[in-house]
Each structure stands twice: as C-alpha cells, then as structure tokens.
Amino acid sequence: MNASVLVDGVIAAHVPADDRGVCYGDGLFETIRFACGRAPLWDRHMARLAEGGARLALPVPDASVFAREAAAVCAGLDRAVVRLTLTRGTGARGYAPPASPRPTRVVFAGPAPEIAPDCYHRGVRVRRCDLRLSEQPRLAGIKHLNRLENVLARAEWSDPSIAEGLLCDAQQRVIGATAANVFAVSAGRLVTPRLDRCGVAGVARAQVLAWHGGGEQRDLEMRELMQADEVFLSNAVRGIVPVAALDERRWPVGPVTQALQQQWALLFDAGMA
C-alpha cells in the first residue's frame, strides 16, 4: 500500500464534519521525523501519545497500527515528516464525549523541510511573544489538538529574519517557543523550563535531557535566560537550533550546543549512506 493520507487505515482526504477533533480539538497529534524509513524517536512519540490518551481518557491504538500506517505514507521518501492525529471520533452535538468513543486516526506524510545550514552553524534570531500561556496542569506537556495559543503567538510577527518567538506564562516565566522547547546553558549546566503547568514536553527535549544526564527542569526567568552562556531550541523535526540573538543580546554557538548537534546528526544520519 502506498498512500500519502490515510484515515482509519484507508486512503482518504477528509474526515467527517462532526468529528470531535474538527469540532472541539478533542484529540492528540504527533509530528515524527523519518530517515530512510527509520524514526529514531518513535518510542518517545508513542510514549507521549499514550500519556496524552490517558490524560484525555481517549483510547490509543497499539503502536504497531501507527507504525504500519506511517510506513505506508512515507514510502519512497528518504527524509519524511509523518503526522499522526488521533481524535475521539464522531459524536452527538455538544461537549459531552461519547460513552464509547470510536477514535479516528489520520496519518499523512510529506518531505522533510529543507533548513538552511546557517541556522545550525550560526544560530537564529528569536523574539519575545506578547501572548501569555494559560495554565492547565491536566493538559500540560501533552500534544493536544487545540493549539490556538501557538497560532496566535506565531501570528505576532512576519519578519523572515526572526525564526521563533519565546513564550512566557502569566508570571513571566519562560516556557518555550511557539514550536520548540528552549534550553539555557550556564557554566556547562543545562536548564529547561518545567512543564507541569503549561507547554508541550517535546520528544527532542526528552532526548536532550537523556543525553545530558537529566539536566535541570525548573522555573526559568527571562533574566536568567538572558545571562546564560548558550541558548538553543529543540524540535523533533528541526533538531538542535542555536539561538544567536534575542533583542540586543547575542550568543555564540557554544560547546554544549555543538556536542548535542553532533549527537542529533548521528541519531538521524545512521543508515542514510
């Protein structure tokens, strides 16, 4: 089977209008990078999906189902990005979820985006977003479908020289970027914001923490971030992206960031030759 879009395992291009994912954002998703049919962070994606299902009381199919469908949609692509979406399926009008939900699976793929090498070698410029993230511990960390805060934050700028926007909560604590997690390095020590109140716990973030012996997950004030020796972003598709500038502050691409970039390249380039 070779298809670019599968809905519940069948080649299709749409879902029902009364699907709860469409109507209420009632569901979860994962965006997974593949290289020659391999997804090095697959287990981390499946673990987060399972955690999200438990939080939302949403039945999650066995990972083998997604693995089979992901392989089908990215067939023929050496470097692909696969999106898995799981909704609570169709239901009666209103917020009350169906007593016995029949989840909808949507799986599709496309070529991995081309990213300018300078982004990795010299770093990128970021800005501070005006939007403040709301706190909802029950949804914190998981990748649920309702991403309106991220959409509104990303709409704040159109300057192509700015690659990302940093997001804070109502108490001005740094949480992450619109589509990435953020790390600060000071005296060789790695710090990333805790995500038990809001934000998304990225699988690339989890991999970085594993490589670096856990690092520190705690509140991160903007002042501390600005004083760090290195700052970088992590994203499951883009990998490790150094931050070169925020406002008037400039950072080098430091040794910790470079070492993590090398580990990331080894993780994804194995088998590409």
Secondary structure, DSSP 4 states (H G I P E B T S, - for coil): ---SEEETTEE-S---TTBHHHHH--EEEEEEEEETTB-TTHHHHHHHHHHHHHHHT-----HHHHHHHHHHHTTT-SEEEEEEEEE--B--SSSSPPSS---EEEEEEEEPPP--HHHHHT-EEEEEEEEEEPP-TTTTBS-BS--HHHHHHHTT---TTEEEEEEEETT-BEEEETTBEEEEEETTEEEEE--SSSSB--HHHHHHHHHTTT-EEE--BHHHHHH-SEEEEEETTTEEEEEEEETTEE----HHHHHHHHHHHHHHHTT--
